[in-house]
């Protein structure tokens, strides 16, 4: 038994794919290394997950200089039949709240603009 309650094992309700997507929803400019640390998996596993999310159309990689940022296609539906009536936006809103749906794209646009200005100034 831990200090906060009974030891329930190491499983969680959400998959690593969901964790990566939620991290990118919170900060679309996260590096693979930072995603790996946040989710608790290897960088290689994160790269595979991001590639799968990209191939399925859930994430679009945007290259800005030497960095990547990611745009989430919030209109797509979740994949499992139990929750396929809900969109990615519904899922993010359920975990992070409505404000993140509005602010995350704005933060990504500001970041992209700043990188573009930095590159142009060089």
C-alpha positions in Angstrom: 0.0 0.0 0.0 1.3 3.4 -1.0 1.0 6.7 0.9 -1.9 7.7 -1.3 -3.8 4.5 -1.4 -3.6 0.8 -2.3 -1.0 -0.3 -4.8 -3.1 -0.8 -8.0 -0.3 -1.8 -10.3 1.2 0.2 -13.2 -1.7 0.2 -15.7 -3.6 3.4 -16.6 -6.9 4.0 -18.3 -5.4 5.7 -21.3 -3.0 4.4 -23.9 0.4 5.8 -24.7 -1.2 7.1 -28.0 -3.7 9.0 -26.0 -1.0 10.4 -23.7 1.1 11.6 -26.6 -1.9 13.2 -28.2 -2.9 15.0 -25.0 0.7 16.3 -24.5 0.7 17.6 -28.1 -2.7 19.2 -27.5 -1.2 21.0 -24.5 2.0 22.0 -26.2 2.2 21.4 -30.0 5.9 22.2 -30.0 7.1 19.5 -27.6 10.2 17.6 -28.6 10.2 13.8 -28.9 12.6 13.7 -25.9 10.2 15.8 -23.7 7.2 13.7 -24.9 9.0 10.5 -23.9 9.8 11.9 -20.4 6.3 13.1 -19.9 4.6 9.9 -21.0 7.2 7.6 -19.5 8.2 5.7 -22.6 11.3 5.7 -24.9 11.9 8.4 -27.6 11.7 5.6 -30.2 8.3 4.6 -28.9 7.1 8.3 -29.1 8.5 8.5 -32.7 6.5 5.4 -33.6 3.3 6.7 -32.0 3.6 10.1 -33.7 4.2 8.4 -37.0 1.1 6.3 -36.5 -1.0 9.3 -35.5 0.3 11.1 -38.5 -0.4 8.2 -40.9 -4.0 8.0 -39.6 -4.6 11.7 -40.1 -4.9 12.6 -36.4 -1.7 14.7 -36.4 0.0 16.8 -39.0 3.7 17.5 -38.6 4.7 21.1 -39.4 8.4 21.8 -40.0 9.6 25.2 -39.0 13.3 25.6 -39.4 14.9 22.8 -37.4 11.9 22.2 -35.2 8.6 20.4 -35.6 5.3 21.5 -34.3 2.1 19.4 -34.6 -1.4 20.3 -35.6 -4.1 17.9 -34.3 -7.1 17.2 -36.5 -9.7 17.7 -33.8 -12.6 16.8 -36.1 -11.7 13.2 -36.5 -13.5 10.6 -34.4 -12.1 8.2 -31.9 -11.3 4.8 -33.3 -13.0 2.2 -31.0 -16.7 1.4 -31.6 -17.5 2.3 -27.9 -16.3 5.9 -28.3 -16.3 6.5 -32.0 -19.3 8.8 -31.7 -16.9 11.3 -30.0 -14.3 13.5 -31.7 -10.7 14.2 -30.8 -11.9 17.6 -29.6 -14.4 16.0 -27.3 -11.6 13.8 -25.9 -9.2 16.7 -25.3 -11.9 18.8 -23.8 -12.8 16.0 -21.4 -9.3 15.7 -20.1 -7.8 19.3 -20.4 -11.0 21.4 -20.5 -12.4 23.7 -23.1 -9.9 26.5 -22.8 -7.1 24.3 -24.2 -9.0 23.7 -27.4 -8.9 27.5 -28.0 -5.4 28.4 -26.7 -3.2 25.6 -28.1 -3.6 26.5 -31.8 -3.0 30.1 -30.9 0.2 29.3 -29.1 1.4 27.1 -32.0 0.7 30.0 -34.4 2.7 32.5 -32.3 5.6 30.0 -32.0 5.7 29.5 -35.8 5.6 33.3 -36.3 8.5 33.8 -33.9 10.6 31.1 -35.5 9.9 32.6 -39.0 10.9 36.0 -37.8 14.1 34.6 -36.2 15.0 32.8 -39.5 14.2 35.9 -41.6 16.4 38.1 -39.3 19.4 35.9 -39.8 
